[in-house]
Amino acid sequence: MLTSKQRARLSSLANGLDPVVFLGKAGAAEGVAEALDRALTDHELVKLRFVDLKGERKELAQALAEKAGADLVRVIGHVAIMYRPSSVPEKRTIKLD
């Protein structure tokens, strides 16, 4: 569970990032979950952009984060920010307090 201070730090780090995963009209298909898992493994901090499904953003983002074993940092507009630290401590690029 992230604290509000950690969420704020992660949000500020995500400002310069472009969305890596896009969620379209097909919804949260298995391919989206796999792409999110791969992106989190590579980057630790990932932006997911909702192209459609405007009314269900928060619920879908939370479900995808749980499925990927990540923390949902924030949902702002059509973008969700997710964080999962690397499983290898030497590869962790983001240090939280």
N, C-alpha and C positions, 0 to 999 in steps of 0.2 A: 504494500500500500504506500503510495506516494504522499508526502506531506504537501501542503500548499506552497511552501518555499521551493521544494523540488519541482513541482508542476510549473511554477513560474520560471525557473531556470531552464527546464526542458522546452517550454514554449518559446523562450527567447532564443534558444539554440536552433529551434525549428524555423524561425523567421526566414532565414536565408535558404531553406531547403525547397526544392520543387517536389510536387507529389510524385511518388514512385508507383503507387498502386491506384488504379481507377476502378470504381464500382459503378457499373452501368445499369441498364434496364433489366438485365438478367438477374440482378440481385446478388446475394452472397452465395454464389456457386462455389463448388469445391476448388475450382481453379483460382478464385480470388483468395481463398484461405491459404492455398499453397504459395501463391505469389507473395502474400503478406508475410508468411513464415520465412520465405527465402530472403525477402528484403530486410526483415528484422535481423536475420542471421548475418547479413552483409553489413548493415548500417547501424543497428541498435535503435536509432531514432528515425521514424518514417512518417511521412504524410500520406494519407489516403484521401482521394478526392471522390466525392459523390457526384456522378453525372446526372443521376435520376434518384428516385426514392426519397424525395425531400422530407416527407413526414415521418420517416422511419430512421433517420440518420443516427440518432443517439443509441437506439436499441440495436441496430445493426452493427455499429461501431463497437459497442460493448460486447456483443456476441462474438464478433471477429477477434477482438482482443483476448477474450477468454479462451477461445479456440487456439490461438497462437501462443498462449501463455505470456501475454504482454500486458502492460498497464496502459489504459486509455488515459492519456494526459489531458486532452481537451478536444471538444468538438466546437469549431467556430465556423459558422456559415456552412459551406459545402465541403469543409476539410476536417478530417480527424487526424490527431497526432497521437502516435503510439510509440511506446518505449519498451524495449526488452534488453537488459544487459547481456553481453556476450557470455556464453557458457565457459569460455576460456578467459580466465582473469587477465592474462597478459595482453589479450586483444581488445580489452575494454578501452574505448576512447573517451567515454563520458564518465566523469567522476562526480558522484552525488555526495552531499554531506552525510 
